[in-house]
Amino acid sequence: MSNDITLKGKPKRLAVLDYGLFEVHAGPRTIGICGFVIETDAGEVVLIDTGFPAKYAEDAEAATAEDDLGSFGRVLSVTPDNLPSAQLAKLGLAKTDVTLMIQSHTHIDHVGDMAGFRDVPILISAAERALPRPLYWSGKQAMEWPDRQYHLTDQDMTLGEGFEVLHCPGHAPGQLAFFVNLPRTGWVLLTSDAISRASEIDEKFAGSWDVDQAIFHGDRLMQMARDRGATVIFGHSPEQWPDLRKAPDWFE
């Protein structure tokens, strides 16, 4: 394990991957499950998160029962088209094109295919990787850590020119968020679950693993976004998701 990793190129374009729809009982609210692909001008392909495990596309009801996920919400739509291989194919990419995987954190809707990219190194928070197993859901710890080269971070880091990884514990012990600077769009903030939706700020991040840290990092992310005039893509925004540009379209 190490934290010695740097991209050779600058971000060229960014795509939002559609990993399906989920209804959270609280609210209730319908949320999109997203991942991201960032291509650099050096031909690197960075994948952030991999959605739900494939078993949810095969039999969501049985998978929900197995993971005891029904106490939190229910899968509305996770189909084979919402799995990473199909989403990458919309962009003309295959799993073998991915040169780096980043795990924003290790909850069930982000780590489902973490083991499905052979020999691809994984960048992840040191706090998450220090856990015996990925967080997954409800303490069931149904996943093991894939045998991969891990690059660990416990602070904000610059992955490459125009690509910043921010360490934002709160939602999870090792939550990460990202700033990507694109040629035409400019700065884009990918909050992941550091800010799942804009209303979470007003709600003071109730229910977070560490509420105080979640509030602190939520505030600093939004201040950074304002300072940079950044486009903000929230982690699970019911308001933003329906009209959000997704694969096969790119932000450039």
Secondary structure as the mmCIF struct_conf table of DSSP 4:
data_model
#
loop_
_struct_conf.conf_type_id
_struct_conf.id
_struct_conf.beg_label_comp_id
_struct_conf.beg_label_asym_id
_struct_conf.beg_label_seq_id
_struct_conf.end_label_comp_id
_struct_conf.end_label_asym_id
_struct_conf.end_label_seq_id
STRN STRN1 SER A 2 SER A 2
BEND BEND1 LYS A 8 GLY A 9
STRN STRN2 PRO A 11 VAL A 24
TURN_TY1_P TURN_TY1_P1 HIS A 25 PRO A 28
STRN STRN3 ARG A 29 THR A 40
TURN_TY1_P TURN_TY1_P2 ASP A 41 ALA A 42
BEND BEND2 GLY A 43 GLY A 43
STRN STRN4 VAL A 45 ILE A 48
BEND BEND3 PHE A 52 PHE A 52
TURN_TY1_P TURN_TY1_P3 ALA A 54 ALA A 54
HELX_RH_AL_P HELX_RH_AL_P1 LYS A 55 GLU A 58
HELX_RH_AL_P HELX_RH_AL_P2 ALA A 60 ASP A 67
TURN_TY1_P TURN_TY1_P4 ASP A 68 ASP A 68
HELX_RH_3T_P HELX_RH_3T_P1 LEU A 69 SER A 71
TURN_TY1_P TURN_TY1_P5 PHE A 72 PHE A 72
STRN STRN5 GLY A 73 SER A 77
HELX_RH_3T_P HELX_RH_3T_P2 PRO A 80 ASN A 82
BEND BEND4 LEU A 83 LEU A 83
HELX_RH_AL_P HELX_RH_AL_P3 PRO A 84 LYS A 90
TURN_TY1_P TURN_TY1_P6 LEU A 91 GLY A 92
HELX_RH_3T_P HELX_RH_3T_P3 LYS A 95 ASP A 97
STRN STRN6 LEU A 100 ILE A 102
BEND BEND5 SER A 104 SER A 104
STRN STRN7 HIS A 107 HIS A 107
TURN_TY1_P TURN_TY1_P7 ILE A 108 HIS A 110
TURN_TY1_P TURN_TY1_P8 GLY A 112 ASP A 113
HELX_RH_3T_P HELX_RH_3T_P4 MET A 114 GLY A 116
BEND BEND6 PHE A 117 PHE A 117
TURN_TY1_P TURN_TY1_P9 ARG A 118 ASP A 119
STRN STRN8 ILE A 122 SER A 125
HELX_RH_AL_P HELX_RH_AL_P4 ALA A 126 ARG A 129
TURN_TY1_P TURN_TY1_P10 ALA A 130 ALA A 130
BEND BEND7 LEU A 131 ARG A 133
STRN STRN9 TYR A 136 TYR A 136
BEND BEND8 TRP A 137 TRP A 137
TURN_TY1_P TURN_TY1_P11 SER A 138 GLY A 139
BEND BEND9 ASP A 147 ASP A 147
STRN STRN10 TYR A 150 THR A 153
BEND BEND10 ASP A 154 GLN A 155
STRN STRN11 MET A 157 GLY A 160
TURN_TY1_P TURN_TY1_P12 GLU A 161 GLY A 162
STRN STRN12 PHE A 163 HIS A 167
TURN_TY1_P TURN_TY1_P13 PRO A 169 GLY A 170
BEND BEND11 HIS A 171 ALA A 172
TURN_TY1_P TURN_TY1_P14 PRO A 173 GLY A 174
STRN STRN13 LEU A 176 LEU A 182
TURN_TY1_P TURN_TY1_P15 PRO A 183 THR A 185
STRN STRN14 GLY A 186 SER A 192
HELX_RH_3T_P HELX_RH_3T_P5 ASP A 193 ILE A 195
BEND BEND12 SER A 196 ARG A 197
TURN_TY1_P TURN_TY1_P16 ALA A 198 ALA A 198
HELX_RH_AL_P HELX_RH_AL_P5 SER A 199 ASP A 202
TURN_TY1_P TURN_TY1_P17 GLU A 203 GLY A 207
BEND BEND13 TRP A 209 ASP A 210
HELX_RH_AL_P HELX_RH_AL_P6 VAL A 211 ARG A 228
TURN_TY1_P TURN_TY1_P18 GLY A 229 GLY A 229
STRN STRN15 THR A 231 PHE A 234
BEND BEND14 GLY A 235 HIS A 236
TURN_TY1_P TURN_TY1_P19 PRO A 238 GLN A 240
HELX_RH_3T_P HELX_RH_3T_P6 TRP A 241 ASP A 243
BEND BEND15 LEU A 244 LEU A 244
TURN_TY1_P TURN_TY1_P20 ALA A 247 PRO A 248
STRN STRN16 PHE A 251 PHE A 251
#
